């Protein structure tokens, strides 16, 4: 399966392409999803820890291109910018810029 096939889509306001790589058990990842939901952002996400081993390895390779430490949450915006961790003001600013 490709990385895109693992993504779940949350419909909302189009703010560019937003992809969130998260862990299902990570509090900061949950806060990031919550913020995106509160902002009614349209985004795709995948909980990496819920993937099978081969699929997880493929997704980790993709994350490593943006975030070599492969920490979570990793948020990719418009395939051009990466935010690592829960940085509320930075995320809000990005989404405001896209309006």
C-alpha positions as CSV (number, residue, x, y, z in Angstrom):
1,X,0.0,0.0,0.0
2,X,1.2,3.5,-0.6
3,X,1.4,6.1,2.1
4,X,-1.6,7.9,0.7
5,X,-3.8,4.8,1.0
6,X,-3.3,4.8,4.8
7,X,-4.5,8.4,5.2
8,X,-7.8,9.3,6.8
9,X,-9.5,12.4,5.5
10,X,-11.2,15.0,7.7
11,X,-13.3,17.4,5.7
12,X,-13.3,21.1,6.4
13,X,-12.1,24.4,5.1
14,X,-9.4,24.0,2.4
15,X,-6.3,25.6,3.8
16,X,-3.8,24.1,1.4
17,X,-2.7,20.5,1.7
18,X,-2.3,19.5,5.3
19,X,-0.9,16.1,6.3
20,X,-0.5,15.0,9.9
21,X,1.6,12.0,10.9
22,X,0.6,11.1,14.5
23,X,0.5,8.3,17.1
24,X,-2.8,7.1,18.5
25,X,-1.5,7.2,22.0
26,X,0.3,10.6,21.9
27,X,-1.3,13.5,23.8
28,X,0.3,16.1,21.7
29,X,-0.9,14.4,18.5
30,X,-4.4,14.4,20.0
31,X,-4.1,18.1,20.8
32,X,-2.9,18.8,17.2
33,X,-5.9,16.9,15.7
34,X,-8.2,18.8,18.1
35,X,-6.8,22.1,17.1
36,X,-7.2,21.3,13.4
37,X,-10.8,20.2,14.1
38,X,-11.5,23.4,16.1
39,X,-10.2,25.4,13.2
40,X,-12.3,23.4,10.8
41,X,-9.3,22.6,8.7
42,X,-9.4,20.1,5.8
43,X,-6.6,17.6,6.5
44,X,-5.3,14.0,6.0
45,X,-3.8,12.0,8.9
46,X,-2.4,8.7,9.7
47,X,-1.8,7.1,13.2
48,X,1.6,5.5,12.4
49,X,1.6,3.2,15.4
50,X,-1.6,1.4,14.1
51,X,0.0,0.4,10.8
52,X,1.4,-3.1,10.0
53,X,5.2,-3.3,10.2
54,X,5.9,-3.0,6.4
55,X,3.4,-0.1,6.0
56,X,4.8,1.6,9.1
57,X,8.3,1.4,7.7
58,X,7.2,3.0,4.5
59,X,5.4,5.9,6.3
60,X,8.5,6.4,8.7
61,X,10.7,6.7,5.6
62,X,8.3,9.4,4.3
63,X,8.3,11.3,7.6
64,X,12.1,11.1,7.8
65,X,12.3,13.2,4.7
66,X,10.8,16.1,6.6
67,X,11.7,15.3,10.2
68,X,14.9,13.1,10.4
69,X,14.2,12.5,14.2
70,X,10.8,11.0,13.2
71,X,9.1,12.5,16.2
72,X,5.3,13.2,16.6
73,X,3.2,15.0,15.7
74,X,4.7,15.9,12.3
75,X,2.6,18.2,10.2
76,X,3.3,18.9,6.6
77,X,1.7,21.9,4.9
78,X,1.4,22.2,1.1
79,X,4.2,19.8,0.7
80,X,6.6,22.7,1.4
81,X,6.6,23.3,5.2
82,X,7.0,21.1,8.2
83,X,5.9,21.7,11.8
84,X,7.2,19.3,14.4
85,X,5.4,19.1,17.7
86,X,2.3,20.8,19.0
87,X,3.0,24.5,18.1
88,X,-0.4,26.0,18.4
89,X,0.4,29.6,17.4
90,X,2.4,28.4,14.4
91,X,-0.4,26.1,13.2
92,X,-3.0,28.9,13.7
93,X,-0.8,31.3,11.8
94,X,-0.4,28.9,8.9
95,X,-4.1,28.3,8.6
96,X,-4.8,32.0,8.9
97,X,-2.3,32.8,6.1
98,X,-4.1,30.2,3.9
99,X,-7.5,31.9,4.2
